[in-house]
Amino acid sequence: MWKRIALILLMVLNFSLINPDLASAAGLKSFADSGDGYQFLYPNGWLQVKVANGPDVVFHDLIEVSENVSVVISPVPDQKTLAELGTPTEVGYKLGKAALAPTGSGRSAELINAVQREYDGKIYYLLEYLVQLPNREKRHNISSVAVSRGRLFTFNASVPERRWKKLQNTIDQIVSSFIVY
């Protein structure tokens, strides 16, 4: 029995080394909300949870439940485009104050990086934050923000800072997979 398990593990490792892109993609599942018009990848083994009066969708890790991804949909005033809402840095500061560290929450959010990317004719802002919680725990948050059909879509991935180095590549891949249509 142990030989069989070792052989299977060896085959999986060999496959991973031959084609690392397929191996990394194999650990992710796809979620699509065709009604609201967005999709993204999330790690295999994460569970979807319902949050009353919260994000449109939330997935979290089965073991480390504080590792999560979510999508928040908000109206955009006067049908503005993402560029009309501000530069990546401006939108990043506004989002940090409004969503990650609102007044009175005891949290602080430091915007570490803000960049713009374009995919399939749509503009996305990728925003990276270091968030300090009231209990002194630090978290790493990466967001992808886009405007589509008069609505602002905010995809957020959040992990404890102590796990960031291990999960950074996966989280970057997940956040980059977020698209609106």
N, C-alpha and C positions, 0 to 999 in steps of 0.2 A: 504494500500500500504506500509506504514512504517513497519507494522508487517511482511510483506512478505520479505522486504529488510533485516530486523533484523534477521529473520529466516535463510535466505540465508547466511548472514555473520556469524551467529552462527554455521551453518553447515560447512562452510569453515574453521573456526577456530577450530572446533572439529576435522575435518579431519586432519588439520595441526598438532594438538597435538597428535593424534593417530599415524600418520606416518610422522614425520618431513622430512625424506629423500624424500618421494614422493612430499611433499609440496614444498621443495626447488627446486627439479628437475622440477617441473611444471612451475617454473618461467624462465626456460631456454629453448632455442631453439637450434637446431643443424644446423651447416653449414658444408658442405663438398665440397671440390674441388677435384674431382677424377682425373682430368687432371694433376694437379700439385701434387696430392697425400698428402693431409692433411685434417684434420677436427678439429672442436672445438665447444664448446657451447658458446652462447652469451645470454644476457638477453632478455626476451620477451619485445617487445616494442622498441627495438633498430632498427635503420634503416641502410641498406647498402648504402654506398655512393661511387661514383666513384672519384678517385683522379688521375688526369693526371700525368704521370711520377712519380708516388709514389708507395705506397704499392700495393701488389697484390689484397688485399681486406681490406676494412675498414668498421666497424660498429660503430655507435655512438648513444648515448641516444637521444631520441626525445626532451626532455626538457633541460637536461644539456648536450649540444652538445659537450662539452670538455671532457666528459667521453667517452672513445672509446677503441676499440680493433682493431689490424691490423696485417697483415702478410706480411713480406718482404722476398723475395727469392733472394739469391745472389749465384753466382758461388763459388765453393770451389777450390782453386788452387791445382793441382796435385792429385785430388781425395782423399784428406786427410779426416781422420775421425775427429769427434769432439774432441776426446782426443788428436789427433795430432795437433789440433789448439791451445790447451792449457788447463790448469785446469779451473774449473768453475770461479775462481777468475780472472785468466788471461784473459779469454774470456770476462768476465764481464767488466773489465777495458777497453779493446779494444772496446767493443760495446758501452760502455758509452761515450767514446771520439768520436767515429766515428758517432754514430747515435743519441744519446741523447743530447750531448753537443759538437758539432764540433767547431773547432777553428773559432772564429769570430762571433759565434752565440749569444754571450752574456749569454748563459746558462751554468750552471754547473750541473754535475751529480755525486752524491755520491753513490757508491756501498755499500749498507747496508748488503746484504746477497747474498751468491752464493753457491748453493748446486747442487749435481748431483743426478738424479734419473734414474731408468731404467724401461722401459715399453715395453713389447712384443719384447725384444731383442734389443731395440734401447736405446741409451743414450740421456738424455735431461739435459741441465743445466737450473736451475731456478734461475733467477737473480732479485734482488730487489734493486730499486734505489729511492733516494729522489732527485728530479730535481728542481733546482731554475731557474725560467724564468727571462728574463731581466726586466719585470714589477714587480718583487719581489714576484710573485705568486709561491707557491710551489706545486709540483705535485708528486704523488706516481706512479711509473712505475714498473710493474712486467713483466718479459720476460721469455719465454720458448724458448730455442735454441736447434736445432737438425740438424744433417746432414743426408740427404737421397739422393741417386742417384746422388752424386756429387754436391749437392746444399745445401746451408746453409739456414735453415728456421728459421726466428725470429718472434715469436708471441709476441706481446706487448699489455698490458692492461695499460691504463693511466687514472687516476682520480685526481681531485684536492685534495690536502692534507686535506682541510677542510672537505671532505666527506669520507676520507679514513677509519676511524673507523667504519662508518656505512656500507661501502661496502666491507670491507676486506674479509669477509668469501665468499661472492659471487665472488669477483675477484680471490681469491685463487682457488675456484672451477672451474672457467672458464679457468684460466691458466693451471691448472692440467689436464683439458680435452683435451688440444691440443696434437694431435698425427700426426705423419707423417708415410707414408707407401710407 
